[in-house]
Amino acid sequence: MTNRNTALELTEIVFPEHANHYGTLFGGNALMLMSKAAFLAARDFAQADVVMAGCGDAQFLAPVPVGSVLRLRAWVSRQGRSSLTVSVTGSFEQLGQAPREALHSFFEMVAVDKSGRPRRIPNAQPNPEKEAA
């Protein structure tokens, strides 16, 4: 079993087209960005195509204003035979202010073959404590 780096960071800027009627990041767009980060982390870890099987415990902890820089961190926290759990957190920064935690969710991803059927993930060891730091 090998250790594989499972963490990645995705940085986005929140533009007006991403906002709701309050001028902050629309929850649906936040979920889309978090799922993108989860997909990339799972794909890198599995070294295979992946699909999302589920999303859970999505938390919107603070509104993210237009113009903010959103930093999403995703890491594999569990590996099964063909499935992975990917944890995603998000914080945002505005000029001259300290970063604030804003988002958190878990995504269940499944490695698939070219026919879209679940496939085995090569043995690797996620390190959730290390990746979450």
ROKE-999399 format. One line per field, with one value per residue: residue number from 1; x, y, z negated of N, C-alpha, C in turn. Coordinates in steps of 0.001 Angstrom, whole numbers, plus 500000, padded with zeros to 6 digits. Atoms other than C-alpha are relative to their C-alpha. Example, Ala and Ser with C-alpha at 12.3 -4.5 7.8 and 13.67 -1.06 7.14 Angstrom:
% ROKE-999399
k <- [1 2]
npx <- [500890 499180]
npy <- [498810 498810]
npz <- [500000 500060]
capx <- [512300 513670]
capy <- [495500 498940]
capz <- [492200 492860]
cpx <- [500900 499230]
cpy <- [501200 501090]
cpz <- [500000 499270]
This chain:
% ROKE-999399
k <- [1 2 3 4 5 6 7 8 9 10 11 12 13 14 15 16 17 18 19 20 21 22 23 24 25 26 27 28 29 30 31 32 33 34 35 36 37 38 39 40 41 42 43 44 45 46 47 48 49 50 51 52 53 54 55 56 57 58 59 60 61 62 63 64 65 66 67 68 69 70 71 72 73 74 75 76 77 78 79 80 81 82 83 84 85 86 87 88 89 90 91 92 93 94 95 96 97 98 99 100 101 102 103 104 105 106 107 108 109 110 111 112 113 114 115 116 117 118 119 120 121 122 123 124 125 126 127 128 129 130 131 132 133]
npx <- [500851 499196 500611 500199 500465 501408 500544 499796 500637 500592 500249 500959 500493 501457 500473 501438 500827 500028 500668 501448 500579 499402 498635 499041 499929 501206 499717 499858 498668 499027 499991 499354 498556 499513 500019 498866 498800 500091 499736 498573 499251 500299 499397 498555 499735 500370 499348 501073 501181 500874 501310 500506 501101 500761 499445 500669 499606 499553 500183 499667 499691 499945 500222 498770 500359 499438 498666 499150 499242 500447 499005 500568 499008 500652 499105 500628 499977 500288 499971 500586 499557 500148 500537 499177 500632 499164 500398 499706 500246 499771 499852 499920 499207 500235 498794 499777 500671 499549 500879 501104 500562 501326 500684 499501 500855 499397 500459 499715 499623 499776 499142 500721 499264 500473 501426 500730 500200 498998 498741 499157 498999 498727 499765 499307 500428 500259 499561 500902 499492 498956 500563 500884 499208]
npy <- [498822 498788 498734 499165 498665 499945 498656 498980 498714 499370 498594 499348 498689 499966 498943 499749 501074 501113 499513 500008 498653 499256 499620 500977 501237 500821 501325 500963 499808 500483 501461 500350 499822 501035 501293 499967 500288 501406 500801 499952 500735 501427 500464 500106 501093 501284 500162 500527 499153 500150 499356 499711 500852 499305 498821 499920 499086 498710 498914 498656 499426 498538 499531 499676 498860 499817 499410 500783 501137 501211 501073 501293 501048 501308 501121 501307 500367 501433 500769 501335 500780 499161 498699 499085 498847 498810 498867 498708 498803 498768 498742 498879 498839 498696 499193 499391 500723 501378 501009 500500 501280 499745 501154 501340 501099 501289 500529 501409 500132 501386 500186 500753 500354 499303 500297 499365 500948 499849 500734 500033 498941 500563 499792 498797 499683 498593 499578 498882 499018 499220 499219 498962 498928]
npz <- [500000 499902 500395 498831 500354 499628 500199 498984 500271 498829 500318 499106 500428 499934 499106 500150 499423 500954 501212 500184 500042 501111 499642 500529 499229 499974 500537 498911 499414 500989 499893 498738 500166 500913 499310 499065 500793 500412 498802 499677 501028 499852 498739 500224 500932 499405 498700 499159 499933 501159 499970 501337 500442 501023 500663 501286 501060 499469 500959 499541 501306 499913 498631 499270 499157 498659 500047 500903 499481 500677 499941 500353 500257 499916 500264 500172 501413 500120 498761 499970 498849 498806 500404 500796 500624 499862 500837 499371 500795 499253 500733 499064 500400 499397 500169 501303 501084 500224 499401 500824 499576 499452 499429 500327 499563 499671 498722 499728 498600 499593 498828 498970 498787 498799 499834 501089 501093 501063 499836 501195 500145 500462 501429 500448 501352 500288 501325 500243 500965 499335 498912 500512 500608]
capx <- [500000 501382 500775 499398 499020 495285 494942 494432 493518 491250 491110 488219 487055 483374 481962 478481 477205 477936 475868 472366 470046 471956 475250 476869 477836 474707 474546 474079 477246 479107 478070 479190 482621 482975 481971 484576 487280 486047 486107 489683 490951 489203 490409 494005 493823 492083 494094 490792 487637 485198 481538 479697 477464 476407 476977 476318 476449 476851 477338 477299 479014 479332 478151 480861 480613 481132 484788 486066 488755 487423 489951 488628 490677 489735 491268 490433 489471 488361 489027 486875 487177 485833 484566 486153 484980 486325 486151 485985 486348 486242 487470 487336 489470 488725 491477 492899 490938 491847 490499 487147 485846 482710 481935 482210 480880 481607 481355 481106 482887 483138 485940 484520 485810 485183 481719 480789 480912 482631 486275 488788 491001 494691 495743 496739 496465 494647 495924 492958 494716 497688 495553 493205 496034]
capy <- [500000 503388 506819 509171 512932 513434 517157 519931 523584 525281 529083 531039 534634 535267 537285 538872 536036 533616 535642 535436 538422 539420 539889 536805 533433 531474 528139 526166 527686 526949 523286 523194 524560 522155 519209 520278 520245 516848 515441 516592 515219 511868 511564 512254 509763 506971 507535 506873 508583 509175 510057 511538 509122 511518 514698 515190 517540 520664 523614 527266 528895 532494 534503 534938 538432 539187 540071 537629 535071 531623 528908 525363 522543 518957 515724 512012 511017 507424 504812 501781 499181 501513 504473 507450 510020 513470 516246 519811 523032 526578 529874 533312 536410 540043 542607 543673 541090 537743 534606 533303 529749 529612 526142 522465 519246 515566 513926 510217 509502 506219 505222 503955 502213 503340 501744 503713 500670 500790 499770 498902 501699 500767 500388 503682 505092 508383 510332 512447 514042 515139 516348 518378 520484]
capz <- [500000 500954 499528 502123 501822 501782 501137 503596 503433 505939 505982 507501 507450 506774 509669 509790 512010 509131 506654 505277 504828 501660 503506 501989 503445 504432 502577 505800 507230 503986 504253 507890 506980 504039 506233 508806 506114 504850 508381 508985 505657 506194 509793 508781 505922 507865 511043 512831 513985 511136 510727 507766 505871 503140 501220 497551 494624 496759 494429 495427 492467 493685 496698 499344 500888 504569 505159 502549 503311 502434 501577 501594 500094 500945 499672 499686 496155 496859 499517 500230 502968 505678 503658 501946 499454 500225 497632 498918 496954 498229 496869 498411 498299 498945 499378 496030 494023 492515 494232 492956 493050 495186 496575 495711 497238 497892 501301 502097 505361 507292 509663 512966 516065 519658 519526 516412 514137 510740 510878 508196 506911 506638 503011 501514 498051 497530 494557 493414 490449 492537 495433 493264 491849]
cpx <- [500893 499246 499927 499506 498569 499421 500226 499293 499553 499643 499101 499732 498488 499589 498499 499117 499933 499115 498491 499508 500488 501426 501066 499905 498720 500359 500182 501350 501091 500102 500686 501517 500585 500027 501121 501300 500012 500320 501492 500837 499793 500654 501506 500331 499768 500771 499021 498908 499134 498667 499561 498816 499146 500766 499276 500564 500558 499657 500474 500163 500014 499716 501321 499674 500640 501338 500955 500772 499619 501049 499358 501121 499247 501028 499189 500143 499671 500075 499335 500535 499934 499521 500979 499088 500991 499410 500415 499667 500283 500127 500098 500800 499495 501238 500058 499337 500553 499037 498932 499517 498564 499222 500604 499008 500825 499400 500403 500221 500288 500882 499249 500920 499388 498519 499150 499698 501070 501232 500808 500998 501292 500225 500836 499434 499728 500447 499171 500518 501037 499392 499151 500758 500222]
cpy <- [501236 501178 500866 501358 500152 501399 500869 501263 500599 501425 500613 501405 499989 501226 500206 498885 498755 500315 499766 501454 500831 500442 499104 498716 499178 498581 498932 500107 499539 498479 499540 500117 498945 498636 499913 499663 498534 499078 499946 499221 498495 499425 499822 498793 498642 499697 499369 501053 499722 500683 500233 499086 500699 501161 500112 501055 501315 501091 501305 500839 501519 500405 500431 501123 499954 500719 499264 498945 498797 498917 498715 498994 498677 498912 498723 499601 498527 499372 498662 499258 500823 501407 500767 501002 501147 501092 501282 501107 501217 501180 501109 501132 501226 500829 500620 499293 498586 499031 499546 498673 500224 498746 498696 498975 498738 499525 498541 499881 498527 499986 499113 499683 500739 499764 500636 499075 500207 499146 500120 501157 499343 500346 501248 500335 501488 500314 501215 501037 500899 500936 501154 501191 501154]
cpz <- [500000 499418 501243 499520 500488 499935 501222 499555 501316 499594 501064 499475 500181 500818 499808 500569 499112 498793 500003 499947 498812 500297 499398 500826 499843 499566 501069 500681 499041 500063 501281 499880 499063 500687 501027 499266 499566 501168 500296 498989 500146 501249 499847 499126 500662 501279 500987 500112 498782 500276 498556 499698 498950 499409 498667 499090 500532 498991 500620 498735 499983 501439 500635 500984 501389 499859 499084 500777 499144 500193 499476 499828 499967 499742 499804 498537 499768 501378 499780 501213 501290 499655 499118 499321 500113 499119 500705 499010 500866 499070 501032 499391 500747 499716 498615 498836 499896 500685 499008 500553 500463 500382 499501 500532 500207 501307 500106 501499 500286 501239 500989 501174 501193 500279 498909 498840 498928 500277 498723 500031 499534 498528 499760 498639 499874 498582 499613 499020 500644 501040 499496 499450 500944]
